[in-house]
Amino acid sequence: MAHALLDNLDSGATIDRHLADQLIIFAALALGASEFRIPQATDHVYTHIWLVETLLGAAARVEGKCLRIQEIGYEPPP
């Protein structure tokens, strides 16, 4: 566990591998594009990218250690 923490800290990532997949849905719904540095892309990251692209129509991709999400700008009905 300590080695995983040190790997995350040494990677220069802004979020860890476990938080990355959880933020994708919120970033896809938000206004404005989001970009995060992640230590590595996990299977969960790719699954959540598929979900937001398929279900919401948002664009998301991993380029190296950078996760980019182009939002849909969801606004709840009044």
C-alpha positions in Angstrom: 0.0 0.0 0.0 2.8 2.4 0.8 4.5 1.7 -2.5 1.3 2.5 -4.4 1.1 5.9 -2.5 4.7 6.6 -3.3 4.2 5.7 -7.0 1.2 8.1 -7.1 3.2 10.9 -5.5 6.2 10.4 -7.7 4.1 10.4 -10.9 3.2 14.1 -10.6 -0.4 13.2 -10.9 -3.1 15.6 -9.7 -5.4 12.7 -8.6 -4.7 9.1 -7.8 -5.7 6.0 -9.9 -8.8 5.3 -7.7 -10.2 8.8 -7.9 -9.7 9.2 -11.7 -12.5 7.0 -12.8 -14.9 8.4 -10.2 -14.5 12.0 -11.4 -15.1 11.2 -15.1 -19.0 11.3 -14.8 -19.0 14.6 -12.9 -16.4 16.2 -15.3 -18.6 15.1 -18.2 -21.7 16.7 -16.8 -19.9 20.0 -15.7 -19.6 23.2 -17.7 -16.1 23.5 -19.2 -13.5 21.0 -20.2 -11.6 19.1 -17.5 -8.1 17.8 -17.6 -6.3 15.7 -15.0 -2.9 14.1 -14.7 -3.3 10.5 -13.6 -0.6 8.0 -12.6 -2.0 5.4 -14.9 -5.2 4.6 -16.8 -7.0 1.7 -15.2 -9.7 -0.5 -16.7 -12.2 1.4 -14.6 -11.0 4.7 -16.3 -11.6 3.2 -19.7 -15.0 1.8 -18.7 -16.1 5.2 -17.4 -14.9 6.9 -20.6 -17.0 4.4 -22.6 -20.0 5.1 -20.4 -19.9 8.9 -20.7 -19.3 8.7 -24.4 -22.0 6.2 -25.0 -24.7 7.4 -22.6 -24.0 11.2 -22.4 -22.3 11.9 -25.7 -19.3 13.5 -24.0 -15.8 13.2 -25.4 -13.1 11.8 -23.2 -9.7 10.4 -23.9 -6.4 9.4 -22.3 -3.2 10.7 -23.8 -0.2 9.4 -21.9 -0.9 10.4 -18.3 -3.4 13.1 -19.2 -7.1 12.4 -18.9 -9.2 15.0 -20.9 -13.0 15.2 -20.7 -15.1 17.5 -22.9 -18.3 18.2 -21.1 -21.9 18.2 -22.2 -22.8 21.1 -19.9 -25.8 19.4 -18.2 -28.3 21.8 -16.7 -31.2 20.3 -14.6 -34.7 21.3 -15.6 -36.2 24.2 -13.6 
